[in-house]
């Protein structure tokens, strides 16, 4: 199977599993919105959950995966499974020490951590600050387990298995759904029940990975080399990639801190909008990046540079083919979509409008957010960790300036728009400086132009259909079918690649 077809196949596996997780996540958010709305309790829980969630991206799914996968692949190729498995156990050793010490600090000083991420609560709403600090104590140990999950994902992805790691987030959503329903039924504090649910879910996600790891011959019991060359290599790569691979999460954390100074509910509006925005981003934007990294790592040698550029261009082409129309659809249907999903129970009309406006600010940057993972993967596969960091620092500076200015005029919507502006700035820098490694690697082509034009048509159609009221949402499958059909009719390569992979899978099932 060709490299491009392999990427599409693996991306479709990750996308399918992620789609299931996102659907469960949507159910989770519906229940949470019904029970919490955009209240003080909601603001407290969302801020508390931001802390381990950010560290998950910084130390686990972001930098760890980016640094671990290329190193694991190369060691496995040159020295075999035994040496690669020793490397994995050694990384787990350091994760437990570093994150264990950090967890102890947070458990002892939760108010200090809460003050860093939501100082507005302490200044304006002391009772909310106290509640948030207590929730931080409960949620934070989640990072110990989810970092282990990320390491398991890196091992399995490097060995060609993508399904089980992609299914892990389903455990989180299922547990939080159960926690919400239990709290509602017994009349308990929903935010506290959810915080404990986060911790339980982390344990469940880790346990899910273990049978597949054993089937691949891996065991956590065995030799460990805490100072081995592979460990030093990953440590060297992780230090800069901590910032470079998680700029979006850092933006979210900063925006949460800024939003804590805005009127009540602003943090919740951004959270719910981000959840809808994450649906297409997680289903395919991140999926393509996850599927691409092992392939790029195998093609990083100078003599394979032409195939490397082709693989990266294919990755970005697939990403934009899906996320351009997704952004158009979310923008055109933002208000009726938010109203249908969340507009009940404690979720007021004002919360519906505030969330829909935040969603509009986020979706402008959806194609950029989805492209960052593939571009960062290219740099890390090539061993260049400095450029992504410089681009990330630049985009963070843009976000802080744009976010502070925007919130003065547009409130929480200004923060969402600032995230999009910084994401586009990040993509432009990463794409421009990649030429130093690959020369001219990506050009505006016919396929991209067609996808962009069809997305504009889709945006206009969705916006016009909102005049029909909530029934406009019934047309979503029609818009998807028309977009894909037009892509096939106009011979767009990404549409043909999707159809080819889907056709092969259906053929195998029938056989």
N, C-alpha and C positions, 0 to 999 in steps of 0.2 A: 504494500500500500504506500502511495506517495506521502511525503511529509505533509503537504497541504491537506490531503484527504485525512491523514491521521489526526491533524489538529482539529479539523471540522468534526471528526468522529468523537474525539475525546471532549471537545467543547460541547457537543450535543449531549453527551452523557452527563457532564457537570451541569449543563443547563437544565436537563430534565429533572435531575435530583434537586437542583436549586429551585426550580419552578415549584416542586412539591413543598419545599421548605417555605417559599414565599407565600404560597397559598395558606399554609398553616400559620405563617406569620401574620397574614392579613386577618385570619379568623381571630388570632390572639389580639391584634390591635382593635378589632371591632369590639371584642369583649372588654378590653381595657378602656376604650373610649366610652363605652356604655357605663362602666362602673366608676371611672375616674374623671372623664371629660377632660377639660383643660383647667383643672382645679389646682389648689395648693398641693394636695397629695400627689397629683400627676407630676407637677413640676419637681417635687422632691425626689420621686422615684427615678425620673428620667435623668436628672443630674447625677444621682448616685450610681446609676447604671452606666453613665458615660465614662466613669473612671476606669473600671476594669475593661470596658469595651475599647477605650483608647489604647490601653496597654496591650490588649490582644492584638491590635493592629501594629503597634510599635514594636513589640518584642516577639510576637508569635506569628500570626498569619502574614504580616508584612515583611519585616526585615529578616526574620528567621527563615521563612520559606524562600525568599529571594537569595539568601546567602547559603542556605543548607542544600537546596536541590542541585545547583551546579556542582558543588563540592562532592556531594554524595554520588552523583552520576559519574564523575571523573574517577573517584576512588574505586567505585564498583567496577568500572571498565578496566582499570589498570591493576587493581589488587584483589578484586573478588568480593563476594558477599561478606565474608568474615570481617575484613577490614572496614567495609562500609557500615556494618552493623555495630562494630566497636565505636565508630565515629558517632552514630546515633545515640548510643548509650552515654557517651561522654558529653554530648550536648545536653541530654536530659539531666545529667549530674549538675551541670552549671545552671540550668534553668531552675532547678529546685533550690539551689543555694541563693542565687541572686533574687529570684522572685519570692522565695521564702522569707528572706530578710526584709524585703520591701513590704510584704504582707504583714509581718510582725509590727513594723513601723506604723502602717496605716491603722491596724487594730488598736495600737496604743494612742495614736494621735489623729483620730478621724476628723476633728474640727480643723486642724491645720490643713489637711488635704481639701476639705470642703471649702475652706476660705480661699484656697488657690483657684478653684474652678467656679465658684459661685459667690464671690465676695459681695455681690449685690444683695443676696439674701441676708447676710450678716448686717448690712447697713440699713436695710429697709424692713426686713421681716425676720426678727430673731427667732420666733417659734418655728418658722419654716427652715431656718438654718439648723436648729437643733434636730429636727426630724430628718433632714437630709444627712447630717453627720451620722446618725444612728443607722440609717440605711446603707451608707457607705461601708460601715463596719461589717454588715451582713453580706453585702454583695462582693466585696473586694477579693476574698479568697478564691473566687471564680477564676481569677487569672492563673492560679497554679494549675488548674485542670485544663483550661482552654489552651494554655501554652503547650501542654502535653499533646492535646488534640492536634494542634498545628504541626508538631513534630511528627506525629503519626501520619498526618496528611502528606508531609514532605517525603517520608519513606515510601508510602504506597504510590504516590504520584510518580516518583522516580522509578518505580518498578512497573509502571504502566497500568496501575489500578486507580481509578478516579471515582467510582460510584460511592463506596462506603464513606470516604471523607466528605463528599458533597452532601451526603444524607445526614451528617452529624448535626447541623443546625435544626433539623426537624425535632430533635430531642428537646432543645431549648424551647421551641415554640409549643410543643405538646405539654411540657411541664408548666410553662407560664399560663397556658390556657387552663390547665387543671387548678393551678394556684388561684387564678382569678375567680373561677367558678366556686371553688371551695370557700374563698373569702366572702363572696356574695351570699352563699347559702347559709353560712354560719354567722353572718353579720360581723366579720372581722375587718381589720384594717387592710384594705386591698394592697396598699403600697408595701406593707411589711410582709404580707404573704408572697408578693411578687419577688421581693428581695431574697427571701429564703428559697423561692423557686429557682432563681438564677444560680444559686450555689448547687442545688440538687442537680440541675440540668448540666452543669459543668462535669460532674462526676459521671452522669449518664452518657455524655458525649464521648468521654475518654473510654469508657467500657465498651462502647459500640465498635471501636477500632480494633480491639484486641484479637478477636477470632481471625480476622483477615490478616493481621500481622503474623499470627502464628502459622497460618496457611502458607505464608511467603517464607517461612523458615526463621522469622525474627523472634528473639526473646529478650526481655529486659534483663535477664540474668546472664551475665557473661563478662568478658574483659572490658575494662574501662581505661581510656588514656586521656585524662583531663587536660594534659598539656601537649597532646600529639599535634603533628603538623596540620592535620585536617581541622582540628579544633581551633588552632591559631588562625588558620585561613578564614574560617567562618567568623571568628571574633573580629578579625580585621575588616571583613565585609559588612558585618552587622552594625558596627559603630556608625558609619555614615548612612547606611540604608535605613536605620531607625527613623531618620527624618525623611529621607528621600522616598520611601515607599508608603508613608502614611500621612502625607500632607493633607489629604482630605479629612482624616479623623482629627488632625490637629486644628484644622479650620473649624470643624464642628465643636471642638472643645472650647476654642476661643470665642466662637459665636455664642455658645451656651453661657460663658462668663459675661459676655456683653449683654445677652438677653436677660440676664438676672437683674439688670438695672432697668429693664423695660417693664411695662404694666404686666400684672398677673396674667398668666396664660401664654406669654410669648415663648417661653421655653417649650411648652407643649405644642404650640402651633408648628414650631420648627421640627419637633420630633415627629409628629404625625406626617408632615409633608415629606420629611426625609425618608420615612418608612415607605411611602408610595414611590418616591423617587428611586429608592434602593431596589425596587422590584425589577425593572429592566436592567439596572446596573449590575445587580447580583446575578440575575438569570443568565445574562450573556456577556456583559462587559468584563466582569471579573473572570467568568468561565473561560473566555478565550485566552486571557493572560495566564491562568493556571495551566491550561492545556499547551500553551506555547513555550513556556519556560524550559521544560525538559528537552524539547526539540531544538531550541536555540542553543542550549548548552552543548548539544552534540555537534553543532555546526559553527562553533565559535572560532575554529582554526582558520588562519588566513587563506588557506587553499580552498576553503568552503564558503568564502565570503559571498559569492554570487547566490548560492542557495540560501544563505543566512538572510540576505536582503529580500529574496523572494518570499521566504517564510514570514518575515516580519511584515512585509507589505500585505500578504494574505491575511495575517492576523488582524491588522488594522482595517482592511477592507471588510472583513466579516463583522468586526465590531461596529463600524459605521453603518453598514447595511441594515443592521438591526436597530441601533440606537438613534439614528436620525428619525425614522418614523415613530419610534417610541416616544421621543421628545415631543414630536409634533402632536401625537395623540394625547399625551398627558397635558400639554398646554391647551389644546382645544377643548378638552373635556374636564378640566380641573375642578370647576365648581360643582357640576352634577355628580362627578365621581366622588368627591369628598363628602358631599351631602348624602349620597346613597350609602357610602360605607360607614360613616361616623355620625351622621346627623340624627342621633336619637339618645334617649336617656339623659345623662349629665352633659352631653355635648351640645352646646347651644348654637343658635344661628350665627352668633358672632364668632364662635370657634370655627364653624364651617368656613366662613368667609376668610378669617385670618389664616387658616390652614391652606385654603385654595390659593391665596395670594402668595404664601411662602413657597408653595409647590411651583408656581409660575417662575419664581426667582431661581429655583434649583434647576428646573428642566432645561433652561437656556444652556447650562453647562454640562448636560448629560453626555453628549458625544465626547467632550473633552475628558470628563471624569473616567469614562469607559476606556479611553485610549491610553491613559497614563500607565495602566498596569502593563500593557504590552510593550510600551516604550521603555519603561523601567526594566522589564525583563531583558530587553535587548542589551542595555548597558551592563547589567549584572552578569549576563552570560559572557560578555566581552571582558569582564573584570574591571570595568570602569565604574567606580563607586562615587567619584568626586562630582561628576557632572550632574547626576540626579540630585545630589545634595544642594549644589549651587542653584539649580533650577527651583528646588523646593523652598529654599530660603528666600529666593526672589519672589516666588508666588505667595509665600506667607506674608512678606512685607506688603505686597499688593493687597492681600486680603485685609490686613489690619487697617491700612489707610482707607481702603474702599468700604470696609465694614463700619468703621467708626463714623465716616462721613455719611454713609447710607442710612445708618440707624437714626441719625439726627433728623433726617427728612422722611424716611419711609418706615422707621421702626424695625420690626423683625424681618420685614420683606427686604429691607436694605442689606441685612446680614446674609440672606439667601442669595441675593444678587451678587454680593461680594464674593461668595464662594464660587460662583460660576465664572466671574471675571478672573479670579486667581487660577482656576483650573485651566482656562484657555491660555493664560500666560505661561503656565507650567508646560503645557503641550507644545506651544510654539518654541519655547527654549529647548526642550528635549529633542524635538524634531530637527531643529536647526543645527545643534551641536553634534548630532549623530553623524552628520556628514564627515566629520573628522575621522570616523572609523570606517564608514561604508561608502563615502562619496554620495552621489545622487542616488537616493534609495526609494523615494516616494514622490510621485507626481500626481497632480490633479488629472484624472483620466475620465474617459467616457462613462464607465460604470459608476464612479462616485458622483459625477454630474447628474446622471439619471436618478440615482438614489436621493440626491438632494432635491431635485425637481419634484419627484413623486411625494417626498415628505412635505413639501410646501402645499401640494394639492391636497394631501391628507389633512394638514392643519386647517386649511380653508373648509374642507368638507366637514370635519369634526366641529368646528366653530359654528358653522351654519346649522348643523344638526341639533345644537343645543336649544334652538328655538322650539323644538318638539317636546322639550322637557326631559324628564328622567328616561323616557323611552329611547333617547339618543344613545344610551349606553348599550342597547341591544345590537347596535350596528357595529360594535367593535370587531367581532369575528369577520364581518363583511369587509371592513376596512383592511384587516390583516390579509384576507384572501385576495382582495383586489391589488394590494401592494405586491404580494408575492407573485401573483399571476402576471402583473405588468412587468415585474422584473424578469420572469421567464420569457415572456413574449418579446421583450426588448433585448434578450440575450445577455443579461447582466451576469457576470461570472460568479458572483457570490450566491445569487439565486440558484444557478445551476449546480453549484457545489453543495448547497443545502439539499436540493432535490435529489442529487446523486447519493449522498450519505443516507438520507431518509429512505430512498428507494432500496438501497442495499440492505438496510436494517429490516424493512418490511419483507423483503424477499427471503432473508434468512429465517425470519419467524415463520413464514409460510412453509418453508422447506423443512 
